[in-house]
Amino acid sequence: MPYSQLVMYEEEAQKISFLLDKLVKESNAKAVFLVDKDGQLISQAGETENFDSTSLASLTAGNIAATGGLAKLIGEKEFSIIFHEGEKDNIHISIVGQRVILVVIFDSRSSLGLIRLRVKKASDELSLIFEELSKKAKALESTESPFAEITDEDIDKLFNI
């Protein structure tokens, strides 16, 4: 699937925000981040003020790229879920719709099983939202720009060049 620039509309941004808030509550996670594969932060929820979200987004995208290389070495397309366990905090990373990355940071208040269960449900809902965005983008591309018929000569005439 070719990767194109993500265009976010207000309606979908609100749906994503609501969904991430819901995921934090239902999974007892500390924080949730949604990142595109280029490392740009799309949205976040929970106790995010203690994290450098820009660095987290960038490093997460790098992590996905690196593990994608590992996957190819062993004949896999990609690893859709990555889990890192720390002394206090854990990170669950999953690819949603082959387009965005869902990062869930959690501690002993939750469990990996609960996180996986809630992430699966949220991923399905996020996939639907990104399908809607894709349809909107395709519909927008199919409409011709009002500037398509303007030529360089028209611009020169406008500015008396």
N, C-alpha and C positions, 0 to 999 in steps of 0.2 A: 504494500500500500504506500503510494507516494506521500511524503510528508509535506504538508503545506502550512503556511502561516495560520496560526489560530486567531480567529476573530471571536471576541466574547461580547454577547449582548446582555443587557441588564437583566432580562428575565432568566436567562440561564445562569448568570452570575449569582442571582438570588437563590436559585434552586441548589446550586453547588454549595453555597454558604450554609443554607439550611441543612443540607445533607451532611456536611462535615461536622456541624454542631451536634447533630443527632448521633453521628458515629462516635464522637467524643463521649457523649453521655451514656450511650448504650454499651460501649465497650470498656468504660472506666479508663480511657486513655488519658495521658497527660496532654498530648497535642497531636494534631493531624495537619499535614501539609499536602497540598496538591501542586505538583510541579510538572511542567512540560519536559519533553525529552531534551530540549536545549538548555535546561537548567533554570528556566524562568519560573518564579513563584506565581501560581495562579490564584490560590486561596489558602487560608489557614484557619484553624479553630483550636480552642482550648488554651492552655497555659503557654502561649507562644512568646511572651515577652522575655523569657529567659534564654531564648535561642536566637542565634544570628541566622535569620531565615534566608537571607541571600546566600550565605555560604552553604547552609544546609541544602538548599535547592540545587546549587551548582555541584556540590560534592555528591549528592544523590544521583544526579544525571550522569556524572562520571562513573559512579559505582555501577549503574545500569549498563553503561557502555563497556566497562571492563568485564563485567560478568557475561555480557553478550559475547565478547571475544572468547571467554572460557567455554561458553555453551557451544559455539561454533567448532572449537577444537575437539570437542567430544561428540560432534554430530547432532547437537540440538539446535533448534531455531533460536531460542532464548530461554532464560530462566524467568518465569513470570512472578515468582515470589522469592524474596531474599530476607533472611532473618539474622539480626546481629544481637547477641546476648551480652549484656554488660553486668557489672556488679550491682548497680542500682537501676539503671534504665535499659530498656530494650528497644530495638527499632525493627519494625516490620515494614518491608518495602514491597509493593506490588505494582505491576504494570496493568493499567486499565485501558481496555480497548486499543491496545498497541499504540497508544498515543500519549497518555499522561501517566504520571507516577504518583501513587498514593503512599504517603509516608505516615506511619503511626508510631508515635513514641509512647511507651507505657512502662509502668513499674509494677511493684508487687500488688498494687490495688487491682490488677487485672491478670489474666492468664493468656498464654499464646492461643489456646483453644478458643477462648471467647473472642479474641482479636481476629483470628482467622474467620470465624463464623460471621462476625459483624462486617468485616472487610469484604467478604464475598458478597453479602447483600448490598452493601454500599457500592461496590464495583459494578454490579449489574445495573443499579440505578444511575451511576455516573456514565456508564456506557450509553444508556438511552439519551442522556442529556447531550453527550458529545455527538451522537448520531443526529439529534435535532440541530445542533450547531453546524454540522457538516451539510445537512440539507439546506439550511438557510444560506450558507456560503455558496453552495452550488447554484441556488436560485438567484443569488445576487450576481454571480459570475455570468449567468445566462442572459441577464438584462444588459443591453448595450449602454455604455457610458454616454452621457450627454455631451462629453467632450471628444468622442471618437471621431467626429467629422471635422474637427478643427485642425487645420494644417499649420505648418510653420509659416507659410505665406500669410495666412490670416493673422497670426500673431505679429508678424513684421508690419503688416498694414495697420494694425491696432496701435502700435507704438511708433508709427511713422519711421521705420528703419529702412 
